[in-house]
């Protein structure tokens, strides 16, 4: 089985975790993957849309804290406008519908759900669609497809699940869409099982623009529950639609990334991939602190 570009990027991030104090250069990072500096630079730039140097800036604690400072007004304006802000890299128009208590209890009884496995910029995913839209999206760790399929079965225990990898690839192409300003945004229908509170959290997350970060406390305040940051954290953690509902954009008050259901390394890669893709003007500002991936763990 060939190694995907994301797996190679993940290897580089792990290497930087262990050697960040040494500030390894392009040649050393390329050598870690067994590639020439030229091929490594091209691979990285194709995946991230920016050079390795610019991407590393987006992994610094200083960068995360700056985004966090900017994110408060960005989130509030997005919430008031009722839609997420424009993003060059990931600008989707998502209609999220929550199941009624009766539908939650039924567990998808009478439904036929098509699901499949597909490659994404962040590794293999499992994507599923029911009669009312995308109803599950998760990542596959390693080659453990069975565990991913079991998670889908637990999410919709009474539904008829039919594997269709072409359908999975189609859904993944919609979600991980690299949009351009002149192109119409993909329109996606999503349907989720969860409590009314969880649905409010997930709908608020959809309004956090790509390239912005929000804390659990600010997210709680945004839905009118300022004292419910812990419950908001639980809702974020139970998100059934990886990346589509962008729980990877939620970080701690201190600027630390914190945990992520599909792995903290993947979360860091997502945040850096999105922020790097917002344009050179965002990452061209001086970063005075050295790269410190451990502080983002």
N, C-alpha and C positions, 0 to 999 in steps of 0.2 A: 504494500500500500504506500503510495507516494506521500511525501510530507507536504502539507499545504503551506502557503505563504504565512498564514496566521500562526501555525505551529513554529515556523522559523522565527517569526517576530517574537513569539512567546519565549523561545529559547534565549533570544537576545535580552529581553527584559529580565529574565531570571539571572542571566549572567551579570547584568548591570546591578541587580540586587546584591549580588555577592561581591562585586568589584567596583561599586560606585565611587568609593573614596579614591580609587586610582585614576578615575576619569579616562577610561579606555577610549582610544581613538577609532577612526573608521577601519583601519587595517586590522586592529586587534579584534574588533567585533566581527569583521568579515572572516577572519581566520577561525574564530570560534565556530562558525557555521561551515567551514571548509570551502568558502567562496573567495573569489578575488574581490578586492575593494570595489572594482567597477561593477561586477555582477551584484554584489551586496547592495550597493547604492541604488542600482536600478530596481532590484526587487523591493527594497524598502520604500522607495519613492512611488512605485506602482501601487503598493498596498496602502500607504498612508496619504499619498497625494502631496507630500512634502519631503524634504530631505531628512536623513537621520538626525542631523544636528537640530533642525527645527522641531522635529518630533520629540526629541529628548527635552527640549525646553518645556514642552507641554506636559511633561511628567514631573516637573519640579513642584515642590511644595509652594514656592512663591507664586507660580502660575495658578495653582489651584486656589490659593487664598485671594488672588486678584479677581479671578472669575467669581468667587463667592461674594466678594464685595459688590461686583457689578450685578450679580444675579438677583439681589433683592428687588431693585427697581425693575429689572427685566421681567421677573416673575410676576410682580404686581401688575405691570402694564399688560402682560399677556393674559392674566386672569381677567382683568377688566375688559379687555377686548374680546375675550372668549375664544381665542385661537392662539396657536403657537406662532412665534415669530418666523420670518423667512430664514432659511438656512440653505446654503449651497449644497451641503452634503446630505442632509437628511431632513427633508421638509415634507412631511406627510399630512394628509388630511384624513384623520381617523374619526369615524363615528363609533363611539363605544356605547354599547347597550348592556345593561346589567340584567341578569335573570331575576325574575320575581321569586318570592319565597317558595311558591309552588314548583317553579322550574328548578330551583336549587335542590329541592327535595327529590324531584324526579330523577336527577342525575343523568339527564339526556335520554330518558326512556322514549323509544319511538324514533330517535334520531339515527341518521346514517352520517358518520363522520369520516371524511377522507383525510388520511394523513400520509406523510412521507418524509424522507430524509433528504437534506440538500446542503450544499456547501455555502458558507457565508464568509464575509471578511473576518469573522471571529470563530471559525471552526464550523464543524458540522452541526446542523440544527435538526429538530423534529418540529414540523409545522402541521397543524390540523385545521380543517374547516368544516363547519356544520351548516345547516340550512340558513342560519342567520349571520354567518360570517366567520372570520378566523376565531377559533375558540381555544387554541393552545399553541404556544411557541416556547420551546426550550432548547438548550444546547446539549450536545452529546459529548461527554468527556471520554476521550480516547476512542475505543471501538465498542463502548458499552451501549449499544443501541437498545438492548433488552431493558436496561434500567430506565432509559428515556421513554420507552414504550409503556412500561409499567406506570410511570408517573402520569402519562396521558390517560391510561385506563382508570387510575385513581381519581383523576379530575372529572371524567365522564364515565362512571362505572356502569351505567345502564344503556349506553349507546352502542350501536353497531359500528365497530371500527374497521375500516377497509383501507389497507395500505395501497398508496398510489404515489410513487416517488415523483412522477411528473407533476402531480398536483402540489406536492411539497416544494418542488423547485419553482413552480409558478408563484406560490405564496412568498417564498424567500426572496424572489426577485422583486416583488412588490415592496416588501418591508425594508430590504437593504438596498434601496433605490438611491442612486447617485443623481440627484436632480440638478438641473441648471435653471437659472432664473427665467429664461424664456420658455421653459417647458411647463406644461400643466402638471400640478402636483398629483401623485397617485391618490386615489380615493379608496380607502380601506374601511370595510365594515368589520367590527369586532364584537364578540359576545362573550361575556364572562360570568362565571358563577362566583358569588361572594356576597358578603353582607352589604347593607346599604352604606355603612361607614367605609368599608374597603373600596366600594365603587367610587365614592367621593374622592378618596385619596388617589385612585388610579386616574380619574378624570382630571384632577388637578395636575398630576404628573404629565399628562399629555400636553399641558400648556407651558411646560418648561422648555424653552427653545434649545435647539442644539447649540453647543458651545457655551451653555450656561450651567451653573450648579446651584443647588438649593440645599439647605439644611433641613433636618427633620423638624426642628422648631419652627422654621419659617413656613414649611409646608403645612404644619398643623395650624398656624395662624391664618394661612391663606384659605383654609376650609372652615374658618370660624371656630376652631377648637384649639386655642393656644396652649392649653394645659395637657393636650393629648399627644405630645411628641412620641411617647413610648408606644402608644397604640398605632400612631401613624407609621412608626418603624416596623411594627408587625405587619401592617397592611402592605407596606413597600416590599417586605420580605416574602409575602405570599403572592406576589404578582404572577399571574399565569401566562403573561405574554412578554417573554424576554425581549428586551430592546425596543419592541413596539411601544409598550408602556415603559418609558425610560427611567426605571428605578436606578439605573447606573449613574444618573445625574444627581443623586441625593448623597450628601456627605455629612460628616459630623461638624458640629459648630466650630471645632478647632481647625478645620481644613483637612483633617485626615479622611482618607477614602472610606475606611470601615469595611464591613463585610459585604459579600454579594453572593446571592444564591448560586450563581453559576461560576464562582471563583473570583477572588479579588484581583488576580492578574488580568483576567478578561475585562473586569470593570475598568482597570487603569488603561488598558489598551483602547477600550471604547471611548472613554473620556478624552484621551489624547488624540485619538483618530478624529473625533468630532471637532474638538477645539482647533486642531491643526487645520482642518478643512474649512474653517470659517474665513480664511484669507490671511495673507502674509502680514497685514497690518496688525493683527491681533497678537502675533508671536514675534514681531520685530522689536517690540519694546524691550529695553534692557532687562535681563534677568541677572541679578547680582549674586544670588545664592547659587552654589554649585548644585549639580544634579544630585538629588537625594531621594532615590526611589524607596528607601526603607521608611522614610517619613510618610510615604503615601500608602504603606501597607495596611 
